[in-house]
Amino acid sequence: MNLCDASSKKIQFRKTLSGSNKIPVKSIKSPDGDIIDCINIYHQPAFDHPLLKNHTILMRPSLHPQKGPIGEGELFKSNAHGREDKKPFAQLWQLSGECPEGTIPITRNQKARNFKRYAKKKHKSFSQLDDPSTHEHAVASVQNNVYFGAKATINVWQPQVQTSGEFSLAQIWVLAGANSFLNSVEAGWMVSPSLYGDNNTRLFTFWTRDGYQSVGCYNLFCPGFVQTNTTIALGATISPVSTYHGAQYDIILCIFKDPKQNVWWLQYGNDGVIGYWPASLFTSLADSASLIQWGGGVVNTAQGGQHTTTQMGSGHFSEEQAGGASYFKNLQVVDQSNTLVPPGDITSTAQKPNCYNIILAKNDDAGDFFFYGGPGRNPNCP
């Protein structure tokens, strides 16, 4: 069965949901109401993919990218709570228990029936925007080179989302190809009432191999991403989050290509891993990436003819800087020698800077970084 076929993809999707929900080794109820199912690692959705039927799980990378010189930066030290220890991010469900060895945590999502429509129509990279009146981003980009990954420290907030048909996110994109041949692997945090049924800030991944048309999905909603981590659940709530001029919380994410294993790993902190996308899932991304993006995005449905009040980042403009505005710092890319290096010539783009903006910066301590975000509708963004 060809997974590229939309009807067969729908069948596989339903099979994945019913299978993962019926055979948990253990189920955990999170304080936020989520149910986390602990599924045998070899029964996870990835193995419904025809290309992965006989796949042997890779539990760790053959090697991690070599680290470049990046520091904290004086600008960010006040009230900063980075997560570089053994638990680089805390998720609410972890307060209620843990999954046994040999299983992975899968968020039981009652909203998953909306996946097919949502993934196709709502999630796009800046380079794929075909309707800037609906999709708005504030992003930093590098291109015109060969990339084998990207890394950043991402400030975590809980932006307000106006309607259930909108979202707000902060993420890393690793892309190659164009139009219907565009391939992308992505990770970050998002608030999406339509996808998750609430306004919590949640960890997410996304992938596509056909320009966000029909092949690919969020998290583990379809076969593809192979999870190896037993303590982090994709789609689960991240807690705590940053507060305005109060405590600041960050997550560190890195997507990189393992040249020996031929997979794209998702790393958290400085050496932990969540799982990977086999390169065989892709066409343009089978070898390397040609475009890296970091930044925030929202959907603006412009109800009543007015711009949405959905916030991006902290909901405050970049000019407020640390404590007021959200940020990405320690921006790096993975080069052909498998080394994390400065990105080089970064460009920034914000379609509607009176609604959401971005300011690039650089210093010797924190490397390349930027502030971004905004409140959405305001007197200058009607």
C-alpha positions in Angstrom: 0.0 0.0 0.0 1.4 3.4 -1.0 1.4 5.8 1.9 1.4 8.7 -0.5 -2.2 7.9 -1.4 -4.6 10.0 0.7 -7.2 7.3 1.3 -4.6 4.7 2.4 -3.0 7.4 4.7 -6.4 7.9 6.4 -6.7 4.2 7.0 -3.2 4.0 8.4 -3.9 6.9 10.6 -7.0 5.4 12.1 -5.3 2.1 12.6 -2.4 3.8 14.4 -4.8 5.6 16.8 -6.9 2.6 17.6 -3.9 0.3 18.0 -1.9 2.7 20.3 -5.0 3.4 22.5 -6.0 -0.2 23.0 -2.8 -1.9 24.0 -1.0 0.3 26.5 1.3 -1.4 29.0 0.3 1.4 31.4 -1.7 4.6 31.3 -1.0 7.7 33.3 -3.4 10.6 33.9 -1.8 14.0 33.8 -2.8 16.9 36.1 -4.0 18.8 33.0 -6.3 15.9 32.0 -4.1 14.3 29.4 -3.9 10.5 29.3 -0.4 9.2 28.5 -0.3 5.7 27.2 2.9 3.7 27.7 3.2 1.7 24.5 5.7 -1.1 23.7 8.5 0.7 21.8 8.1 -1.8 18.9 4.3 -1.2 18.7 4.6 2.5 18.1 2.9 4.1 15.1 6.2 4.4 13.1 6.1 0.7 12.3 2.9 0.9 10.4 4.9 2.6 7.6 5.7 0.2 4.8 9.3 1.4 4.7 9.8 0.6 8.4 8.2 -2.8 8.6 11.6 -4.5 9.3 13.3 -1.5 10.8 15.6 -2.0 13.8 15.3 0.8 16.3 18.3 3.0 16.8 18.5 3.8 20.5 21.2 6.5 20.2 23.1 8.4 17.5 26.4 7.0 16.1 27.7 10.5 17.1 26.5 13.9 18.1 27.5 17.1 16.3 30.7 18.5 17.7 29.9 21.5 19.9 31.0 25.0 18.9 31.8 27.8 21.4 28.5 29.3 22.7 27.9 30.9 26.0 24.9 32.2 28.1 25.3 35.9 27.4 24.9 38.6 30.1 21.6 39.8 28.4 19.8 36.6 29.3 21.2 35.7 32.7 18.7 37.5 34.8 15.8 35.2 35.9 16.9 32.5 33.4 16.0 28.9 34.0 17.6 26.9 31.2 17.0 23.2 31.0 20.3 21.6 30.3 20.3 19.0 33.1 19.1 15.4 32.9 15.5 16.7 32.6 15.8 19.6 30.1 12.1 20.0 30.1 9.4 19.3 32.6 6.0 18.0 31.4 3.0 18.0 33.6 2.3 14.3 33.1 5.7 13.4 34.7 4.2 14.4 38.1 1.8 11.5 37.9 4.2 8.7 37.1 6.6 7.3 34.5 6.6 4.7 31.7 8.2 1.3 32.2 11.5 0.4 30.5 10.9 -0.8 26.9 7.9 1.6 26.4 7.4 5.1 25.1 4.8 7.7 26.2 2.2 8.6 23.7 -0.3 11.3 24.3 -3.9 10.0 23.8 -5.4 12.9 21.8 -9.2 13.0 21.4 -8.8 15.9 18.9 -6.7 13.8 16.5 -9.7 13.3 14.2 -9.0 16.8 13.0 -5.4 15.9 12.0 -5.8 15.4 8.2 -7.5 18.8 7.6 -5.4 20.6 10.1 -2.0 19.4 9.0 -2.6 20.1 5.4 -4.1 23.6 5.7 -2.6 25.1 8.8 1.0 24.2 9.2 3.4 25.7 6.8 6.9 27.1 6.7 7.5 30.7 5.9 8.9 29.6 2.5 5.5 27.9 1.7 3.1 30.7 2.6 0.5 31.0 -0.1 -1.9 33.2 1.9 0.0 35.8 4.0 -3.4 37.1 5.3 -3.9 33.9 7.2 -0.3 32.7 8.1 2.0 35.2 9.7 5.6 34.6 10.8 8.5 36.4 12.3 11.5 34.2 11.3 15.3 34.2 11.0 16.7 32.2 8.0 19.9 31.0 6.4 20.1 29.4 3.0 22.3 29.0 -0.1 24.5 26.4 1.7 24.4 22.7 2.6 23.1 22.0 6.1 23.0 18.9 8.2 21.0 20.3 11.1 20.2 23.3 13.3 20.1 24.1 17.0 18.7 26.8 19.3 17.7 27.6 22.8 14.0 28.6 22.6 12.3 30.7 25.2 9.0 29.1 26.3 5.8 31.1 26.8 2.0 30.5 26.8 0.6 33.0 24.3 -3.1 33.7 24.2 -4.9 32.4 21.1 -8.1 34.2 20.1 -10.1 31.4 18.5 -10.0 27.6 18.2 -9.1 27.8 14.5 -5.8 29.6 15.2 -2.5 28.7 16.8 0.8 30.3 18.0 4.1 28.5 17.8 7.9 28.8 18.1 10.0 26.3 16.2 13.0 25.2 14.2 12.5 24.3 10.5 15.0 22.1 8.5 14.0 22.2 4.9 15.0 21.2 1.3 13.2 21.2 -2.0 10.3 23.5 -3.1 6.6 23.4 -3.9 5.2 19.9 -3.9 8.7 18.5 -3.5 9.4 20.5 -0.3 10.6 18.3 2.6 10.7 19.6 6.2 11.4 18.3 9.7 10.4 20.6 12.5 10.2 20.9 16.3 9.3 23.4 18.9 6.4 24.4 21.2 2.9 25.5 20.3 -0.5 26.5 21.7 -3.2 25.0 19.5 -6.8 24.7 20.8 -7.8 23.0 17.5 -5.2 20.3 17.7 -5.1 19.7 21.5 -8.4 20.9 22.8 -6.9 23.5 25.3 -4.6 26.5 25.5 -1.6 24.7 27.0 2.0 25.1 25.7 3.0 21.8 24.2 6.1 20.2 22.7 5.5 19.2 19.1 7.2 17.8 16.0 6.1 17.9 12.4 7.3 16.5 9.1 6.3 16.6 5.4 7.7 15.3 2.2 5.2 16.9 -0.3 5.0 20.6 0.7 2.4 20.1 3.4 -0.1 18.4 1.1 -0.9 14.9 2.3 2.2 13.1 3.5 3.4 13.9 7.0 2.0 14.9 10.3 2.4 16.2 13.9 4.0 14.1 16.6 3.0 10.5 16.2 -0.3 11.0 14.5 0.9 9.0 11.5 3.7 6.5 10.8 7.1 8.2 10.3 8.9 9.5 13.4 10.5 6.8 15.5 10.5 7.7 19.2 13.2 6.3 21.5 12.8 8.4 24.7 10.8 7.0 27.6 10.3 10.2 29.6 9.2 12.8 27.1 5.8 12.7 25.4 5.3 14.5 22.1 2.2 16.7 22.3 2.3 16.9 26.1 2.2 20.1 28.1 5.5 21.9 28.9 5.6 23.4 32.4 6.5 25.9 33.8 6.5 28.6 31.2 8.0 32.1 31.3 6.3 35.1 32.9 6.5 38.8 31.9 9.5 40.3 33.6 9.6 37.2 35.8 11.2 33.8 35.7 12.3 32.7 32.1 12.2 29.1 31.0 14.0 27.7 27.9 14.1 24.5 26.0 17.1 23.5 23.9 16.4 21.6 20.6 18.6 20.3 17.9 17.8 18.5 14.7 20.7 16.8 13.0 21.6 14.3 10.3 23.5 11.2 11.5 25.7 10.4 8.5 26.3 6.8 9.5 22.7 5.9 10.4 21.1 8.0 7.7 18.4 9.4 10.0 17.5 12.9 11.2 17.7 12.9 15.0 15.7 15.2 17.4 18.0 16.1 20.3 17.0 17.9 23.5 19.4 19.6 25.9 23.0 19.0 24.8 23.0 15.2 24.3 19.6 13.7 25.0 17.5 12.4 22.2 13.7 12.0 21.7 13.8 10.0 18.4 14.4 10.3 14.7 13.0 10.6 11.2 14.5 7.9 8.9 15.9 9.7 5.8 14.1 7.1 3.6 10.9 9.0 4.4 12.1 11.9 2.3 13.2 12.9 -1.2 14.8 16.4 -1.0 15.9 15.8 2.6 17.3 12.4 2.0 20.8 13.8 2.1 20.9 17.3 3.5 19.0 20.6 3.9 19.2 23.8 1.9 17.2 26.1 4.2 17.1 26.6 8.0 14.5 28.7 9.8 14.0 29.7 13.4 11.1 31.7 14.7 7.4 32.2 15.5 4.2 31.8 13.6 0.5 32.3 14.1 -2.7 31.7 12.1 -4.8 34.9 11.7 -8.4 34.1 10.6 -9.3 37.8 10.8 -12.7 37.3 12.3 -15.0 40.3 11.8 -12.5 41.7 9.3 -10.1 42.6 12.1 -6.6 41.2 12.7 -6.5 38.5 15.3 -5.5 39.2 18.9 -3.6 35.9 19.0 -0.2 36.6 20.5 3.2 35.5 19.2 5.9 34.6 21.7 5.3 36.6 24.9 2.7 38.8 23.2 5.2 41.7 23.4 7.3 43.3 20.7 11.0 42.6 20.2 12.0 46.0 21.5 11.2 45.0 25.1 14.1 42.5 24.9 14.9 40.0 27.7 12.2 39.5 30.2 9.6 41.2 28.1 10.0 39.8 24.6 10.4 36.1 23.6 13.7 35.0 22.1 15.8 32.4 20.3 19.4 32.3 21.3 22.6 30.3 20.5 21.5 29.8 16.9 23.8 27.2 15.2 23.8 25.0 12.1 25.5 21.7 11.6 28.0 21.8 8.8 29.5 19.0 6.5 32.1 18.1 9.1 29.3 17.4 11.7 30.2 20.5 13.7 27.8 23.1 15.2 28.9 26.4 13.8 27.4 30.0 13.6 24.7 30.2 10.9 26.5 32.9 8.9 24.5 35.4 6.9 21.1 35.5 8.7 18.1 37.3 7.3 14.9 38.2 9.1 11.4 38.5 7.8 8.1 39.6 9.4 5.1 40.0 7.1 3.3 42.4 9.3 5.8 44.1 11.6 3.1 46.3 13.2 1.5 43.1 14.5 4.6 40.9 15.1 8.2 41.8 14.6 11.8 40.4 14.9 15.2 42.0 15.8 18.4 40.1 15.1 21.4 40.5 17.3 24.8 38.9 18.0 27.4 39.1 20.8 30.5 37.2 21.8 28.8 35.4 24.7 25.5 34.3 23.3 26.3 34.1 19.6 23.5 34.8 17.2 20.1 35.4 18.7 16.9 37.4 18.2 13.9 38.7 19.9 10.5 38.3 18.2 6.7 38.4 18.7 3.9 40.8 19.4 0.3 41.2 20.5 -1.4 40.9 17.1 -4.2 43.5 16.9 -3.4 46.9 18.2 -3.9 50.5 17.1 -1.1 50.1 14.4 -2.4 46.6 13.4 -6.2 47.0 13.1 
